[in-house]
């Protein structure tokens, strides 16, 4: 989280940003990192903190669709986690609730260019409220992952 807000500060005060072809930063993914935690919604709190930061710095409107895209990705991750942590019906019910909250709170004003393809392809299913497909896909993915 600290790296995220440091990056925000750097981007905000930068005049020019360039990209390099070689990696100069090596990220170590620790077993207890945010991406490995077993809770149902590992990225929800991160989304809220980003929103708070953007609001404080009067940047929310500028980055709203990008943040919503990150929130949609977080929703997909949350649904996947729920399929791991609960039986099918409970995962389905909780996932329906999560999508309903997302839909009512954020709608589908998304920056599709900032989404991974595997998440982008799920947007039509979410818009149709076809949560059962999310849960079935996640259950199948977990079977093949084992």
N, CA, C and O atoms as a GROMACS GRO file, in nm:
protein
  584
    1UNK      N    1   0.083  -0.119   0.000
    1UNK     CA    2   0.000   0.000   0.000
    1UNK      C    3   0.087   0.125   0.000
    1UNK      O    4   0.055   0.223  -0.067
    2UNK      N    5   0.198   0.121   0.075
    2UNK     CA    6   0.286   0.237   0.081
    2UNK      C    7   0.342   0.269  -0.057
    2UNK      O    8   0.354   0.386  -0.095
    3UNK      N    9   0.376   0.163  -0.133
    3UNK     CA   10   0.431   0.183  -0.268
    3UNK      C   11   0.328   0.248  -0.360
    3UNK      O   12   0.362   0.330  -0.444
    4UNK      N   13   0.203   0.211  -0.342
    4UNK     CA   14   0.096   0.266  -0.424
    4UNK      C   15   0.086   0.417  -0.404
    4UNK      O   16   0.081   0.492  -0.502
    5UNK      N   17   0.082   0.461  -0.280
    5UNK     CA   18   0.066   0.604  -0.254
    5UNK      C   19   0.193   0.681  -0.286
    5UNK      O   20   0.186   0.798  -0.325
    6UNK      N   21   0.308   0.618  -0.270
    6UNK     CA   22   0.433   0.681  -0.315
    6UNK      C   23   0.426   0.704  -0.466
    6UNK      O   24   0.464   0.810  -0.515
    7UNK      N   25   0.379   0.605  -0.538
    7UNK     CA   26   0.367   0.617  -0.684
    7UNK      C   27   0.270   0.729  -0.722
    7UNK      O   28   0.296   0.804  -0.816
    8UNK      N   29   0.159   0.740  -0.649
    8UNK     CA   30   0.064   0.849  -0.674
    8UNK      C   31   0.133   0.984  -0.660
    8UNK      O   32   0.116   1.073  -0.744
    9UNK      N   33   0.211   0.998  -0.553
    9UNK     CA   34   0.278   1.127  -0.528
    9UNK      C   35   0.378   1.157  -0.640
    9UNK      O   36   0.387   1.270  -0.688
   10UNK      N   37   0.453   1.056  -0.680
   10UNK     CA   38   0.551   1.076  -0.786
   10UNK      C   39   0.482   1.115  -0.916
   10UNK      O   40   0.524   1.208  -0.984
   11UNK      N   41   0.375   1.045  -0.951
   11UNK     CA   42   0.301   1.077  -1.073
   11UNK      C   43   0.242   1.217  -1.070
   11UNK      O   44   0.240   1.286  -1.172
   12UNK      N   45   0.196   1.258  -0.955
   12UNK     CA   46   0.132   1.389  -0.943
   12UNK      C   47   0.231   1.503  -0.967
   12UNK      O   48   0.196   1.604  -1.028
   13UNK      N   49   0.355   1.487  -0.921
   13UNK     CA   50   0.451   1.597  -0.934
   13UNK      C   51   0.542   1.583  -1.056
   13UNK      O   52   0.625   1.670  -1.082
   14UNK      N   53   0.526   1.476  -1.131
   14UNK     CA   54   0.612   1.452  -1.248
   14UNK      C   55   0.570   1.539  -1.366
   14UNK      O   56   0.451   1.564  -1.389
   15UNK      N   57   0.669   1.586  -1.438
   15UNK     CA   58   0.644   1.659  -1.562
   15UNK      C   59   0.646   1.565  -1.682
   15UNK      O   60   0.572   1.583  -1.778
   16UNK      N   61   0.733   1.464  -1.676
   16UNK     CA   62   0.749   1.368  -1.785
   16UNK      C   63   0.760   1.228  -1.724
   16UNK      O   64   0.825   1.208  -1.622
   17UNK      N   65   0.695   1.133  -1.788
   17UNK     CA   66   0.706   0.993  -1.746
   17UNK      C   67   0.750   0.914  -1.868
   17UNK      O   68   0.692   0.926  -1.975
   18UNK      N   69   0.853   0.832  -1.850
   18UNK     CA   70   0.905   0.750  -1.959
   18UNK      C   71   0.903   0.604  -1.916
   18UNK      O   72   0.904   0.573  -1.797
   19UNK      N   73   0.899   0.517  -2.014
   19UNK     CA   74   0.901   0.374  -1.987
   19UNK      C   75   1.031   0.315  -2.036
   19UNK      O   76   1.086   0.358  -2.138
   20UNK      N   77   1.081   0.217  -1.964
   20UNK     CA   78   1.205   0.149  -2.001
   20UNK      C   79   1.175   0.004  -2.036
   20UNK      O   80   1.076  -0.052  -1.990
   21UNK      N   81   1.261  -0.054  -2.117
   21UNK     CA   82   1.238  -0.191  -2.162
   21UNK      C   83   1.283  -0.297  -2.061
   21UNK      O   84   1.231  -0.408  -2.061
   22UNK      N   85   1.378  -0.263  -1.976
   22UNK     CA   86   1.432  -0.361  -1.881
   22UNK      C   87   1.370  -0.341  -1.743
   22UNK      O   88   1.344  -0.228  -1.702
   23UNK      N   89   1.345  -0.450  -1.673
   23UNK     CA   90   1.293  -0.436  -1.536
   23UNK      C   91   1.405  -0.392  -1.442
   23UNK      O   92   1.513  -0.451  -1.439
   24UNK      N   93   1.378  -0.288  -1.366
   24UNK     CA   94   1.473  -0.241  -1.265
   24UNK      C   95   1.416  -0.255  -1.125
   24UNK      O   96   1.474  -0.207  -1.028
   25UNK      N   97   1.304  -0.319  -1.116
   25UNK     CA   98   1.237  -0.337  -0.988
   25UNK      C   99   1.196  -0.483  -0.979
   25UNK      O  100   1.130  -0.536  -1.068
   26UNK      N  101   1.236  -0.548  -0.873
   26UNK     CA  102   1.201  -0.689  -0.855
   26UNK      C  103   1.102  -0.699  -0.740
   26UNK      O  104   1.134  -0.669  -0.625
   27UNK      N  105   0.982  -0.741  -0.772
   27UNK     CA  106   0.877  -0.754  -0.671
   27UNK      C  107   0.878  -0.895  -0.616
   27UNK      O  108   0.876  -0.992  -0.691
   28UNK      N  109   0.880  -0.906  -0.486
   28UNK     CA  110   0.876  -1.035  -0.419
   28UNK      C  111   0.734  -1.054  -0.365
   28UNK      O  112   0.685  -0.971  -0.288
   29UNK      N  113   0.672  -1.162  -0.405
   29UNK     CA  114   0.537  -1.191  -0.360
   29UNK      C  115   0.545  -1.284  -0.239
   29UNK      O  116   0.563  -1.405  -0.254
   30UNK      N  117   0.531  -1.227  -0.120
   30UNK     CA  118   0.543  -1.303   0.004
   30UNK      C  119   0.416  -1.382   0.033
   30UNK      O  120   0.308  -1.342  -0.009
   31UNK      N  121   0.428  -1.494   0.106
   31UNK     CA  122   0.310  -1.577   0.136
   31UNK      C  123   0.199  -1.501   0.209
   31UNK      O  124   0.082  -1.534   0.192
   32UNK      N  125   0.234  -1.401   0.289
   32UNK     CA  126   0.131  -1.326   0.363
   32UNK      C  127   0.100  -1.192   0.296
   32UNK      O  128   0.049  -1.100   0.361
   33UNK      N  129   0.132  -1.181   0.168
   33UNK     CA  130   0.105  -1.055   0.096
   33UNK      C  131  -0.044  -1.038   0.071
   33UNK      O  132  -0.122  -1.132   0.089
   34UNK      N  133  -0.084  -0.918   0.029
   34UNK     CA  134  -0.224  -0.887   0.004
   34UNK      C  135  -0.286  -0.985  -0.096
   34UNK      O  136  -0.402  -1.025  -0.081
   35UNK      N  137  -0.208  -1.022  -0.197
   35UNK     CA  138  -0.263  -1.110  -0.300
   35UNK      C  139  -0.278  -1.254  -0.254
   35UNK      O  140  -0.345  -1.333  -0.321
   36UNK      N  141  -0.218  -1.291  -0.142
   36UNK     CA  142  -0.225  -1.429  -0.094
   36UNK      C  143  -0.319  -1.446   0.026
   36UNK      O  144  -0.350  -1.559   0.063
   37UNK      N  145  -0.363  -1.336   0.086
   37UNK     CA  146  -0.451  -1.348   0.202
   37UNK      C  147  -0.579  -1.421   0.164
   37UNK      O  148  -0.630  -1.404   0.053
   38UNK      N  149  -0.630  -1.502   0.255
   38UNK     CA  150  -0.743  -1.587   0.224
   38UNK      C  151  -0.879  -1.526   0.250
   38UNK      O  152  -0.980  -1.596   0.237
   39UNK      N  153  -0.886  -1.399   0.286
   39UNK     CA  154  -1.018  -1.343   0.315
   39UNK      C  155  -1.100  -1.326   0.188
   39UNK      O  156  -1.048  -1.335   0.077
   40UNK      N  157  -1.229  -1.300   0.207
   40UNK     CA  158  -1.323  -1.297   0.095
   40UNK      C  159  -1.302  -1.178   0.000
   40UNK      O  160  -1.333  -1.188  -0.119
   41UNK      N  161  -1.250  -1.069   0.050
   41UNK     CA  162  -1.238  -0.948  -0.031
   41UNK      C  163  -1.102  -0.882  -0.007
   41UNK      O  164  -1.094  -0.780   0.061
   42UNK      N  165  -0.995  -0.940  -0.062
   42UNK     CA  166  -0.861  -0.890  -0.030
   42UNK      C  167  -0.831  -0.751  -0.085
   42UNK      O  168  -0.739  -0.686  -0.036
   43UNK      N  169  -0.906  -0.704  -0.185
   43UNK     CA  170  -0.875  -0.574  -0.246
   43UNK      C  171  -0.977  -0.466  -0.213
   43UNK      O  172  -0.956  -0.350  -0.250
   44UNK      N  173  -1.085  -0.500  -0.145
   44UNK     CA  174  -1.188  -0.400  -0.114
   44UNK      C  175  -1.135  -0.284  -0.033
   44UNK      O  176  -1.164  -0.168  -0.064
   45UNK      N  177  -1.058  -0.312   0.071
   45UNK     CA  178  -1.002  -0.207   0.156
   45UNK      C  179  -0.904  -0.120   0.077
   45UNK      O  180  -0.898   0.002   0.097
   46UNK      N  181  -0.828  -0.182  -0.012
   46UNK     CA  182  -0.734  -0.108  -0.096
   46UNK      C  183  -0.812  -0.009  -0.184
   46UNK      O  184  -0.772   0.107  -0.197
   47UNK      N  185  -0.921  -0.054  -0.244
   47UNK     CA  186  -1.004   0.033  -0.327
   47UNK      C  187  -1.054   0.152  -0.247
   47UNK      O  188  -1.052   0.266  -0.295
   48UNK      N  189  -1.100   0.128  -0.125
   48UNK     CA  190  -1.150   0.236  -0.041
   48UNK      C  191  -1.041   0.337  -0.007
   48UNK      O  192  -1.066   0.458  -0.006
   49UNK      N  193  -0.921   0.288   0.019
   49UNK     CA  194  -0.810   0.378   0.051
   49UNK      C  195  -0.768   0.459  -0.072
   49UNK      O  196  -0.734   0.577  -0.060
   50UNK      N  197  -0.771   0.397  -0.187
   50UNK     CA  198  -0.740   0.471  -0.310
   50UNK      C  199  -0.845   0.580  -0.331
   50UNK      O  200  -0.811   0.694  -0.363
   51UNK      N  201  -0.972   0.545  -0.313
   51UNK     CA  202  -1.078   0.645  -0.330
   51UNK      C  203  -1.060   0.761  -0.233
   51UNK      O  204  -1.075   0.878  -0.271
   52UNK      N  205  -1.027   0.730  -0.110
   52UNK     CA  206  -1.004   0.834  -0.010
   52UNK      C  207  -0.888   0.925  -0.052
   52UNK      O  208  -0.898   1.047  -0.043
   53UNK      N  209  -0.781   0.865  -0.098
   53UNK     CA  210  -0.665   0.943  -0.143
   53UNK      C  211  -0.701   1.032  -0.262
   53UNK      O  212  -0.666   1.150  -0.264
   54UNK      N  213  -0.770   0.976  -0.360
   54UNK     CA  214  -0.809   1.054  -0.477
   54UNK      C  215  -0.905   1.166  -0.440
   54UNK      O  216  -0.896   1.276  -0.495
   55UNK      N  217  -0.996   1.140  -0.347
   55UNK     CA  218  -1.090   1.244  -0.302
   55UNK      C  219  -1.016   1.356  -0.231
   55UNK      O  220  -1.040   1.474  -0.258
   56UNK      N  221  -0.926   1.319  -0.141
   56UNK     CA  222  -0.846   1.419  -0.068
   56UNK      C  223  -0.768   1.510  -0.162
   56UNK      O  224  -0.748   1.628  -0.134
   57UNK      N  225  -0.723   1.454  -0.271
   57UNK     CA  226  -0.639   1.529  -0.366
   57UNK      C  227  -0.718   1.582  -0.485
   57UNK      O  228  -0.660   1.625  -0.585
   58UNK      N  229  -0.850   1.579  -0.474
   58UNK     CA  230  -0.940   1.633  -0.577
   58UNK      C  231  -0.915   1.570  -0.714
   58UNK      O  232  -0.916   1.638  -0.817
   59UNK      N  233  -0.892   1.439  -0.714
   59UNK     CA  234  -0.863   1.366  -0.837
   59UNK      C  235  -0.965   1.257  -0.868
   59UNK      O  236  -0.952   1.187  -0.968
   60UNK      N  237  -1.066   1.243  -0.784
   60UNK     CA  238  -1.158   1.130  -0.799
   60UNK      C  239  -1.230   1.134  -0.934
   60UNK      O  240  -1.239   1.032  -1.002
   61UNK      N  241  -1.282   1.249  -0.972
   61UNK     CA  242  -1.355   1.255  -1.099
   61UNK      C  243  -1.265   1.218  -1.217
   61UNK      O  244  -1.310   1.153  -1.311
   62UNK      N  245  -1.141   1.259  -1.211
   62UNK     CA  246  -1.047   1.230  -1.320
   62UNK      C  247  -1.018   1.080  -1.333
   62UNK      O  248  -1.000   1.030  -1.444
   63UNK      N  249  -1.014   1.010  -1.220
   63UNK     CA  250  -0.976   0.869  -1.220
   63UNK      C  251  -1.090   0.775  -1.181
   63UNK      O  252  -1.067   0.657  -1.153
   64UNK      N  253  -1.211   0.826  -1.180
   64UNK     CA  254  -1.326   0.747  -1.133
   64UNK      C  255  -1.345   0.618  -1.213
   64UNK      O  256  -1.362   0.512  -1.153
   65UNK      N  257  -1.342   0.624  -1.346
   65UNK     CA  258  -1.366   0.503  -1.426
   65UNK      C  259  -1.251   0.404  -1.410
   65UNK      O  260  -1.272   0.283  -1.415
   66UNK      N  261  -1.129   0.454  -1.391
   66UNK     CA  262  -1.015   0.364  -1.369
   66UNK      C  263  -1.028   0.296  -1.233
   66UNK      O  264  -1.002   0.177  -1.220
   67UNK      N  265  -1.067   0.373  -1.132
   67UNK     CA  266  -1.089   0.314  -0.999
   67UNK      C  267  -1.203   0.214  -1.004
   67UNK      O  268  -1.195   0.108  -0.942
   68UNK      N  269  -1.309   0.246  -1.077
   68UNK     CA  270  -1.420   0.151  -1.090
   68UNK      C  271  -1.375   0.022  -1.158
   68UNK      O  272  -1.423  -0.086  -1.124
   69UNK      N  273  -1.284   0.033  -1.253
   69UNK     CA  274  -1.230  -0.087  -1.318
   69UNK      C  275  -1.152  -0.171  -1.218
   69UNK      O  276  -1.162  -0.294  -1.217
   70UNK      N  277  -1.075  -0.104  -1.133
   70UNK     CA  278  -1.002  -0.176  -1.029
   70UNK      C  279  -1.101  -0.240  -0.932
   70UNK      O  280  -1.081  -0.353  -0.886
   71UNK      N  281  -1.208  -0.168  -0.901
   71UNK     CA  282  -1.311  -0.224  -0.812
   71UNK      C  283  -1.379  -0.345  -0.877
   71UNK      O  284  -1.412  -0.442  -0.808
   72UNK      N  285  -1.400  -0.340  -1.007
   72UNK     CA  286  -1.460  -0.455  -1.076
   72UNK      C  287  -1.365  -0.575  -1.069
   72UNK      O  288  -1.408  -0.688  -1.045
   73UNK      N  289  -1.237  -0.550  -1.090
   73UNK     CA  290  -1.137  -0.657  -1.076
   73UNK      C  291  -1.139  -0.712  -0.934
   73UNK      O  292  -1.132  -0.833  -0.914
   74UNK      N  293  -1.149  -0.624  -0.836
   74UNK     CA  294  -1.156  -0.666  -0.696
   74UNK      C  295  -1.281  -0.752  -0.672
   74UNK      O  296  -1.276  -0.849  -0.596
   75UNK      N  297  -1.391  -0.715  -0.736
   75UNK     CA  298  -1.514  -0.795  -0.725
   75UNK      C  299  -1.493  -0.935  -0.781
   75UNK      O  300  -1.535  -1.033  -0.720
   76UNK      N  301  -1.429  -0.944  -0.895
   76UNK     CA  302  -1.402  -1.075  -0.957
   76UNK      C  303  -1.314  -1.159  -0.864
   76UNK      O  304  -1.339  -1.278  -0.845
   77UNK      N  305  -1.210  -1.098  -0.808
   77UNK     CA  306  -1.122  -1.168  -0.714
   77UNK      C  307  -1.203  -1.213  -0.592
   77UNK      O  308  -1.186  -1.325  -0.544
   78UNK      N  309  -1.290  -1.126  -0.544
   78UNK     CA  310  -1.372  -1.160  -0.428
   78UNK      C  311  -1.464  -1.278  -0.457
   78UNK      O  312  -1.480  -1.367  -0.374
   79UNK      N  313  -1.524  -1.278  -0.575
   79UNK     CA  314  -1.611  -1.391  -0.612
   79UNK      C  315  -1.530  -1.520  -0.617
   79UNK      O  316  -1.574  -1.624  -0.570
   80UNK      N  317  -1.411  -1.512  -0.676
   80UNK     CA  318  -1.325  -1.631  -0.682
   80UNK      C  319  -1.293  -1.680  -0.540
   80UNK      O  320  -1.301  -1.800  -0.512
   81UNK      N  321  -1.258  -1.587  -0.451
   81UNK     CA  322  -1.226  -1.625  -0.313
   81UNK      C  323  -1.346  -1.689  -0.244
   81UNK      O  324  -1.331  -1.786  -0.169
   82UNK      N  325  -1.463  -1.635  -0.269
   82UNK     CA  326  -1.583  -1.691  -0.205
   82UNK      C  327  -1.609  -1.833  -0.254
   82UNK      O  328  -1.659  -1.916  -0.178
   83UNK      N  329  -1.577  -1.861  -0.379
   83UNK     CA  330  -1.595  -1.998  -0.428
   83UNK      C  331  -1.496  -2.093  -0.361
   83UNK      O  332  -1.521  -2.213  -0.354
   84UNK      N  333  -1.385  -2.039  -0.314
   84UNK     CA  334  -1.286  -2.121  -0.244
   84UNK      C  335  -1.325  -2.143  -0.097
   84UNK      O  336  -1.296  -2.247  -0.039
   85UNK      N  337  -1.390  -2.043  -0.040
   85UNK     CA  338  -1.417  -2.044   0.104
   85UNK      C  339  -1.554  -2.098   0.143
   85UNK      O  340  -1.577  -2.129   0.260
   86UNK      N  341  -1.646  -2.110   0.046
   86UNK     CA  342  -1.782  -2.151   0.077
   86UNK      C  343  -1.832  -2.257  -0.020
   86UNK      O  344  -1.777  -2.275  -0.129
   87UNK      N  345  -1.935  -2.327   0.021
   87UNK     CA  346  -2.000  -2.421  -0.069
   87UNK      C  347  -2.072  -2.342  -0.178
   87UNK      O  348  -2.094  -2.222  -0.165
   88UNK      N  349  -2.110  -2.412  -0.285
   88UNK     CA  350  -2.160  -2.347  -0.405
   88UNK      C  351  -2.274  -2.248  -0.378
   88UNK      O  352  -2.266  -2.133  -0.422
   89UNK      N  353  -2.378  -2.289  -0.309
   89UNK     CA  354  -2.496  -2.203  -0.288
   89UNK      C  355  -2.459  -2.080  -0.207
   89UNK      O  356  -2.502  -1.969  -0.240
   90UNK      N  357  -2.380  -2.098  -0.101
   90UNK     CA  358  -2.340  -1.983  -0.019
   90UNK      C  359  -2.251  -1.888  -0.100
   90UNK      O  360  -2.266  -1.766  -0.092
   91UNK      N  361  -2.158  -1.944  -0.178
   91UNK     CA  362  -2.072  -1.861  -0.264
   91UNK      C  363  -2.157  -1.785  -0.365
   91UNK      O  364  -2.133  -1.667  -0.390
   92UNK      N  365  -2.256  -1.851  -0.421
   92UNK     CA  366  -2.344  -1.787  -0.519
   92UNK      C  367  -2.423  -1.673  -0.454
   92UNK      O  368  -2.431  -1.564  -0.511
   93UNK      N  369  -2.480  -1.697  -0.338
   93UNK     CA  370  -2.558  -1.593  -0.270
   93UNK      C  371  -2.472  -1.472  -0.232
   93UNK      O  372  -2.512  -1.358  -0.253
   94UNK      N  373  -2.354  -1.499  -0.178
   94UNK     CA  374  -2.266  -1.389  -0.140
   94UNK      C  375  -2.216  -1.314  -0.264
   94UNK      O  376  -2.200  -1.192  -0.260
   95UNK      N  377  -2.190  -1.386  -0.372
   95UNK     CA  378  -2.144  -1.323  -0.495
   95UNK      C  379  -2.253  -1.236  -0.556
   95UNK      O  380  -2.225  -1.128  -0.608
   96UNK      N  381  -2.378  -1.283  -0.552
   96UNK     CA  382  -2.491  -1.203  -0.600
   96UNK      C  383  -2.500  -1.072  -0.521
   96UNK      O  384  -2.521  -0.965  -0.578
   97UNK      N  385  -2.484  -1.084  -0.391
   97UNK     CA  386  -2.489  -0.965  -0.305
   97UNK      C  387  -2.376  -0.868  -0.342
   97UNK      O  388  -2.398  -0.747  -0.352
   98UNK      N  389  -2.256  -0.922  -0.362
   98UNK     CA  390  -2.141  -0.838  -0.398
   98UNK      C  391  -2.163  -0.765  -0.530
   98UNK      O  392  -2.133  -0.647  -0.542
   99UNK      N  393  -2.214  -0.836  -0.630
   99UNK     CA  394  -2.240  -0.774  -0.760
   99UNK      C  395  -2.351  -0.669  -0.748
   99UNK      O  396  -2.342  -0.563  -0.810
  100UNK      N  397  -2.453  -0.698  -0.670
  100UNK     CA  398  -2.562  -0.602  -0.650
  100UNK      C  399  -2.510  -0.472  -0.588
  100UNK      O  400  -2.547  -0.363  -0.631
  101UNK      N  401  -2.425  -0.484  -0.490
  101UNK     CA  402  -2.367  -0.366  -0.425
  101UNK      C  403  -2.280  -0.290  -0.525
  101UNK      O  404  -2.287  -0.167  -0.532
  102UNK      N  405  -2.200  -0.362  -0.603
  102UNK     CA  406  -2.115  -0.297  -0.704
  102UNK      C  407  -2.202  -0.220  -0.803
  102UNK      O  408  -2.176  -0.104  -0.833
  103UNK      N  409  -2.304  -0.286  -0.854
  103UNK     CA  410  -2.392  -0.226  -0.955
  103UNK      C  411  -2.457  -0.098  -0.902
  103UNK      O  412  -2.459   0.004  -0.970
  104UNK      N  413  -2.511  -0.104  -0.779
  104UNK     CA  414  -2.581   0.011  -0.721
  104UNK      C  415  -2.484   0.124  -0.686
  104UNK      O  416  -2.519   0.242  -0.700
  105UNK      N  417  -2.366   0.090  -0.642
  105UNK     CA  418  -2.272   0.191  -0.594
  105UNK      C  419  -2.189   0.253  -0.706
  105UNK      O  420  -2.166   0.374  -0.706
  106UNK      N  421  -2.144   0.171  -0.801
  106UNK     CA  422  -2.049   0.220  -0.902
  106UNK      C  423  -2.101   0.211  -1.045
  106UNK      O  424  -2.048   0.278  -1.134
  107UNK      N  425  -2.203   0.130  -1.068
  107UNK     CA  426  -2.250   0.113  -1.205
  107UNK      C  427  -2.142   0.046  -1.290
  107UNK      O  428  -2.058  -0.027  -1.238
  108UNK      N  429  -2.146   0.072  -1.416
  108UNK     CA  430  -2.046   0.011  -1.505
  108UNK      C  431  -1.971   0.118  -1.584
  108UNK      O  432  -1.938   0.098  -1.701
  109UNK      N  433  -1.944   0.230  -1.518
  109UNK     CA  434  -1.860   0.333  -1.577
  109UNK      C  435  -1.715   0.288  -1.557
  109UNK      O  436  -1.650   0.325  -1.459
  110UNK      N  437  -1.666   0.209  -1.652
  110UNK     CA  438  -1.534   0.146  -1.640
  110UNK      C  439  -1.439   0.194  -1.748
  110UNK      O  440  -1.480   0.228  -1.860
  111UNK      N  441  -1.312   0.196  -1.713
  111UNK     CA  442  -1.207   0.222  -1.811
  111UNK      C  443  -1.161   0.084  -1.859
  111UNK      O  444  -1.074   0.022  -1.799
  112UNK      N  445  -1.221   0.038  -1.967
  112UNK     CA  446  -1.197  -0.098  -2.014
  112UNK      C  447  -1.051  -0.122  -2.054
  112UNK      O  448  -1.002  -0.235  -2.048
  113UNK      N  449  -0.981  -0.016  -2.094
  113UNK     CA  450  -0.840  -0.031  -2.131
  113UNK      C  451  -0.751  -0.066  -2.013
  113UNK      O  452  -0.642  -0.119  -2.031
  114UNK      N  453  -0.797  -0.037  -1.892
  114UNK     CA  454  -0.716  -0.068  -1.775
  114UNK      C  455  -0.749  -0.205  -1.716
  114UNK      O  456  -0.693  -0.243  -1.613
  115UNK      N  457  -0.838  -0.278  -1.780
  115UNK     CA  458  -0.875  -0.412  -1.733
  115UNK      C  459  -0.796  -0.520  -1.806
  115UNK      O  460  -0.767  -0.508  -1.925
  116UNK      N  461  -0.764  -0.626  -1.734
  116UNK     CA  462  -0.706  -0.743  -1.799
  116UNK      C  463  -0.814  -0.807  -1.886
  116UNK      O  464  -0.933  -0.796  -1.856
  117UNK      N  465  -0.773  -0.872  -1.994
  117UNK     CA  466  -0.871  -0.936  -2.084
  117UNK      C  467  -0.961  -1.034  -2.010
  117UNK      O  468  -1.082  -1.036  -2.032
  118UNK      N  469  -0.903  -1.115  -1.923
  118UNK     CA  470  -0.983  -1.217  -1.854
  118UNK      C  471  -1.090  -1.155  -1.765
  118UNK      O  472  -1.191  -1.219  -1.736
  119UNK      N  473  -1.069  -1.031  -1.721
  119UNK     CA  474  -1.170  -0.960  -1.642
  119UNK      C  475  -1.267  -0.888  -1.735
  119UNK      O  476  -1.388  -0.885  -1.710
  120UNK      N  477  -1.214  -0.830  -1.842
  120UNK     CA  478  -1.296  -0.755  -1.938
  120UNK      C  479  -1.406  -0.844  -1.996
  120UNK      O  480  -1.518  -0.798  -2.019
  121UNK      N  481  -1.374  -0.970  -2.020
  121UNK     CA  482  -1.472  -1.062  -2.080
  121UNK      C  483  -1.588  -1.092  -1.986
  121UNK      O  484  -1.692  -1.143  -2.030
  122UNK      N  485  -1.573  -1.062  -1.859
  122UNK     CA  486  -1.680  -1.090  -1.763
  122UNK      C  487  -1.781  -0.976  -1.750
  122UNK      O  488  -1.885  -0.993  -1.687
  123UNK      N  489  -1.750  -0.860  -1.807
  123UNK     CA  490  -1.840  -0.745  -1.796
  123UNK      C  491  -1.981  -0.777  -1.848
  123UNK      O  492  -2.078  -0.747  -1.779
  124UNK      N  493  -1.995  -0.836  -1.969
  124UNK     CA  494  -2.132  -0.864  -2.016
  124UNK      C  495  -2.209  -0.956  -1.921
  124UNK      O  496  -2.330  -0.939  -1.902
  125UNK      N  497  -2.141  -1.054  -1.863
  125UNK     CA  498  -2.208  -1.144  -1.767
  125UNK      C  499  -2.254  -1.066  -1.645
  125UNK      O  500  -2.364  -1.088  -1.593
  126UNK      N  501  -2.169  -0.974  -1.599
  126UNK     CA  502  -2.205  -0.893  -1.481
  126UNK      C  503  -2.322  -0.801  -1.513
  126UNK      O  504  -2.412  -0.785  -1.431
  127UNK      N  505  -2.320  -0.742  -1.630
  127UNK     CA  506  -2.430  -0.652  -1.670
  127UNK      C  507  -2.563  -0.728  -1.678
  127UNK      O  508  -2.669  -0.671  -1.650
  128UNK      N  509  -2.557  -0.855  -1.717
  128UNK     CA  510  -2.679  -0.938  -1.724
  128UNK      C  511  -2.713  -0.999  -1.589
  128UNK      O  512  -2.812  -1.071  -1.575
  129UNK      N  513  -2.628  -0.970  -1.488
  129UNK     CA  514  -2.648  -1.024  -1.353
  129UNK      C  515  -2.638  -1.177  -1.352
  129UNK      O  516  -2.705  -1.244  -1.272
  130UNK      N  517  -2.556  -1.230  -1.438
  130UNK     CA  518  -2.541  -1.375  -1.454
  130UNK      C  519  -2.427  -1.424  -1.364
  130UNK      O  520  -2.324  -1.472  -1.411
  131UNK      N  521  -2.448  -1.411  -1.233
  131UNK     CA  522  -2.347  -1.443  -1.134
  131UNK      C  523  -2.314  -1.592  -1.131
  131UNK      O  524  -2.201  -1.630  -1.102
  132UNK      N  525  -2.412  -1.675  -1.161
  132UNK     CA  526  -2.389  -1.819  -1.156
  132UNK      C  527  -2.273  -1.858  -1.250
  132UNK      O  528  -2.198  -1.950  -1.220
  133UNK      N  529  -2.259  -1.786  -1.362
  133UNK     CA  530  -2.148  -1.815  -1.453
  133UNK      C  531  -2.014  -1.784  -1.386
  133UNK      O  532  -1.918  -1.860  -1.401
  134UNK      N  533  -2.005  -1.674  -1.314
  134UNK     CA  534  -1.883  -1.639  -1.241
  134UNK      C  535  -1.844  -1.751  -1.145
  134UNK      O  536  -1.730  -1.796  -1.141
  135UNK      N  537  -1.943  -1.794  -1.069
  135UNK     CA  538  -1.917  -1.894  -0.964
  135UNK      C  539  -1.878  -2.028  -1.027
  135UNK      O  540  -1.785  -2.093  -0.980
  136UNK      N  541  -1.947  -2.068  -1.131
  136UNK     CA  542  -1.914  -2.195  -1.199
  136UNK      C  543  -1.772  -2.188  -1.259
  136UNK      O  544  -1.694  -2.281  -1.243
  137UNK      N  545  -1.741  -2.078  -1.326
  137UNK     CA  546  -1.606  -2.062  -1.384
  137UNK      C  547  -1.500  -2.068  -1.275
  137UNK      O  548  -1.397  -2.134  -1.291
  138UNK      N  549  -1.525  -1.999  -1.164
  138UNK     CA  550  -1.428  -1.999  -1.054
  138UNK      C  551  -1.413  -2.138  -0.992
  138UNK      O  552  -1.302  -2.179  -0.959
  139UNK      N  553  -1.525  -2.210  -0.976
  139UNK     CA  554  -1.517  -2.346  -0.922
  139UNK      C  555  -1.437  -2.438  -1.014
  139UNK      O  556  -1.355  -2.517  -0.968
  140UNK      N  557  -1.462  -2.426  -1.143
  140UNK     CA  558  -1.389  -2.509  -1.240
  140UNK      C  559  -1.240  -2.473  -1.238
  140UNK      O  560  -1.155  -2.561  -1.240
  141UNK      N  561  -1.211  -2.343  -1.233
  141UNK     CA  562  -1.071  -2.300  -1.228
  141UNK      C  563  -1.000  -2.359  -1.106
  141UNK      O  564  -0.886  -2.404  -1.115
  142UNK      N  565  -1.069  -2.357  -0.991
  142UNK     CA  566  -1.006  -2.410  -0.870
  142UNK      C  567  -0.982  -2.560  -0.878
  142UNK      O  568  -0.885  -2.610  -0.821
  143UNK      N  569  -1.069  -2.632  -0.948
  143UNK     CA  570  -1.050  -2.778  -0.965
  143UNK      C  571  -0.925  -2.805  -1.046
  143UNK      O  572  -0.846  -2.892  -1.010
  144UNK      N  573  -0.906  -2.731  -1.155
  144UNK     CA  574  -0.790  -2.752  -1.240
  144UNK      C  575  -0.661  -2.698  -1.179
  144UNK      O  576  -0.552  -2.740  -1.216
  145UNK      N  577  -0.674  -2.606  -1.085
  145UNK     CA  578  -0.556  -2.548  -1.019
  145UNK      C  579  -0.496  -2.645  -0.919
  145UNK      O  580  -0.377  -2.639  -0.889
  146UNK      N  581  -0.578  -2.736  -0.866
  146UNK     CA  582  -0.532  -2.830  -0.763
  146UNK      C  583  -0.442  -2.933  -0.817
  146UNK      O  584  -0.394  -3.019  -0.743
   0.00000   0.00000   0.00000
